[in-house]
């Protein structure tokens, strides 16, 4: 068992999270995925705010999954928002940054399944990309994972 902070133990006791065995290589893959989402978000034409915003949100959620995997927990029903809150605190997001991530989560989940996604401003998309970029470094530190070499995160070339 990994040495988990007491907040995670309490969430297991409250049945918000469940204890699981870590999958070998999963933390590294989640972090690699987050890096790939970041690279893609930064490569998108800045006028295409929805794809940029979506990639940044998905990249951030990969970091959430990496930290949960590191602490050997998974969310239970309706625990995704709680997981984002807990991991955002671990990644030391300030109140303004957390508000942006939380808003992105709510917008994605409250609208994507029920109505068209509302417009995203350039500023919102850029701020979420910035938060993802900052948080990747912190996620590597928190999980004790070595940063991947640039060549290991490159997208394979197709013939």
C-alpha positions as CSV (number, residue, x, y, z in Angstrom):
1,X,0.0,0.0,0.0
2,X,1.2,3.5,-0.8
3,X,1.5,6.1,1.9
4,X,-1.7,8.2,1.4
5,X,-2.5,11.5,2.9
6,X,-5.2,11.4,5.6
7,X,-7.7,13.2,3.3
8,X,-7.6,10.2,0.9
9,X,-8.1,7.8,3.8
10,X,-11.1,9.8,5.0
11,X,-12.6,9.7,1.5
12,X,-12.2,6.0,1.4
13,X,-14.0,5.7,4.8
14,X,-16.8,8.0,3.5
15,X,-17.0,5.7,0.4
16,X,-16.3,8.5,-2.0
17,X,-13.2,6.7,-3.1
18,X,-12.3,3.0,-3.2
19,X,-8.9,1.5,-2.6
20,X,-7.5,-0.3,-5.6
21,X,-4.2,-1.9,-6.7
22,X,-2.0,0.3,-8.8
23,X,-1.6,-0.7,-12.4
24,X,2.1,-0.8,-13.4
25,X,2.9,2.0,-15.7
26,X,-0.5,3.8,-15.3
27,X,0.8,6.9,-13.6
28,X,3.4,7.4,-16.3
29,X,0.8,6.9,-19.0
30,X,-1.6,9.4,-17.5
31,X,1.2,11.9,-17.2
32,X,2.2,11.2,-20.8
33,X,-1.4,11.7,-21.9
34,X,-1.5,15.0,-20.1
35,X,1.6,16.1,-21.9
36,X,0.1,15.1,-25.2
37,X,-3.1,17.0,-24.5
38,X,-1.0,20.1,-23.6
39,X,1.1,19.8,-26.7
40,X,-2.1,19.6,-28.8
41,X,-3.9,22.4,-27.0
42,X,-0.9,24.7,-27.6
43,X,-0.7,23.7,-31.3
44,X,-4.4,24.6,-32.0
45,X,-5.2,27.8,-33.7
46,X,-6.1,30.2,-30.8
47,X,-9.3,31.1,-32.5
48,X,-10.5,27.5,-32.1
49,X,-11.2,28.0,-28.4
50,X,-13.5,25.0,-27.8
51,X,-10.9,22.4,-29.0
52,X,-8.1,24.2,-27.0
53,X,-10.3,24.3,-23.9
54,X,-11.4,20.7,-24.2
55,X,-7.9,19.4,-24.7
56,X,-6.7,21.4,-21.7
57,X,-9.6,20.1,-19.5
58,X,-8.9,16.5,-20.6
59,X,-5.2,16.9,-20.0
60,X,-5.9,18.2,-16.5
61,X,-8.2,15.3,-15.8
62,X,-5.4,13.0,-16.8
63,X,-3.4,14.5,-14.0
64,X,-6.2,13.9,-11.6
65,X,-6.2,10.2,-12.7
66,X,-2.4,10.0,-12.3
67,X,-2.6,11.3,-8.7
68,X,-5.5,8.9,-7.9
69,X,-3.5,6.0,-9.4
70,X,-0.5,7.1,-7.4
71,X,-2.5,7.0,-4.1
72,X,-4.2,3.7,-5.3
73,X,-7.7,5.0,-5.2
74,X,-10.5,5.4,-7.7
75,X,-13.7,7.5,-7.6
76,X,-17.0,5.9,-7.0
77,X,-20.3,7.1,-8.3
78,X,-20.4,10.9,-8.6
79,X,-16.9,11.2,-7.2
80,X,-15.3,12.8,-10.2
81,X,-15.9,16.4,-8.9
82,X,-14.6,15.4,-5.5
83,X,-11.5,13.9,-7.1
84,X,-10.8,17.1,-9.0
85,X,-11.2,19.1,-5.8
86,X,-8.9,16.8,-3.8
87,X,-6.2,16.6,-6.5
88,X,-6.4,20.3,-7.2
89,X,-5.6,21.0,-3.6
90,X,-2.6,18.5,-3.8
91,X,-1.4,20.3,-6.9
92,X,-1.5,23.6,-4.9
93,X,-3.9,25.4,-7.2
94,X,-4.9,28.8,-5.9
95,X,-8.5,29.7,-5.5
96,X,-8.7,31.5,-8.9
97,X,-7.1,28.6,-10.7
98,X,-9.3,26.1,-8.9
99,X,-12.3,28.1,-9.9
100,X,-11.3,27.9,-13.6
101,X,-10.8,24.1,-13.4
102,X,-14.0,23.6,-11.5
103,X,-15.9,25.8,-13.9
104,X,-14.4,23.8,-16.8
105,X,-15.5,20.6,-15.2
106,X,-19.0,21.8,-14.6
107,X,-19.4,23.3,-18.1
108,X,-18.2,20.1,-19.7
109,X,-20.4,17.7,-17.7
110,X,-23.4,19.9,-17.3
111,X,-23.7,20.8,-21.0
112,X,-21.9,18.1,-23.1
113,X,-24.4,15.4,-22.3
114,X,-27.6,17.7,-22.4
115,X,-27.0,20.6,-24.8
116,X,-24.5,22.2,-27.1
117,X,-21.3,23.4,-25.3
118,X,-21.5,27.2,-24.7
119,X,-18.9,29.4,-26.4
120,X,-15.5,29.5,-24.8
121,X,-13.5,32.8,-24.8
122,X,-9.8,32.9,-25.8
123,X,-9.0,34.0,-22.2
124,X,-10.8,30.9,-20.7
125,X,-9.1,28.5,-23.0
126,X,-5.6,30.1,-22.5
127,X,-6.0,30.1,-18.7
128,X,-6.9,26.4,-18.7
129,X,-3.9,25.6,-20.9
130,X,-1.7,27.6,-18.5
131,X,-3.1,25.7,-15.5
132,X,-2.4,22.4,-17.2
133,X,1.1,23.4,-18.0
134,X,1.9,24.4,-14.5
135,X,0.2,21.4,-13.0
136,X,2.0,18.8,-15.0
137,X,5.3,19.7,-13.3
138,X,3.6,19.5,-9.9
139,X,2.0,16.2,-10.7
140,X,5.4,14.7,-11.6
141,X,6.8,15.9,-8.3
142,X,3.8,14.7,-6.3
143,X,3.9,11.2,-7.8
144,X,7.7,11.0,-7.6
145,X,7.7,10.2,-11.4
146,X,10.7,11.3,-13.5
147,X,9.8,13.7,-16.3
148,X,9.6,11.8,-19.6
149,X,12.1,12.5,-22.3
150,X,10.6,14.5,-25.1
151,X,11.2,11.7,-27.6
152,X,9.1,9.3,-25.4
153,X,6.1,11.6,-25.6
154,X,6.3,12.2,-29.3
155,X,3.4,11.1,-31.4
156,X,4.4,8.2,-33.6
157,X,4.6,9.0,-37.3
158,X,2.3,7.1,-39.6
159,X,3.6,5.9,-43.0
